[in-house]
C-alpha cells in the first residue's frame, strides 16, 4: 500500500465512530423520508377513493327515471315494405 492509502486508513480508523454515527443518522433520515412519502401517497389514495365514493353515490329513493317516447312508425313502415317486397 502506498503511504497515502495508509494515512487515509489511519484517519478512517481514528474517526470511525463519527463516520458510522453520521452514516446511521443519514440512513434514518432517508428511511423517515421514504415512510413519509409512502404515508402521504396512501393518505391521498384513500382520500380520493372516499371522495369518489361519497360524491358519486345517489339516493335510490329520490332518483327518478324518465322515459322518452319513441316514434317507431317509420321503422314499422320500412319493415312492412321489406316484407311486401320479398313476399311478392
Secondary structure, DSSP 8 states (H G I E B T S, - for coil): --HHHHHHHHHHHHTHHHHHHHHHHHHHHHHHHHHHHHHHHHHHHHHHHHHHHHHH---TTT----------HHHHHHHHHHHHHHH-
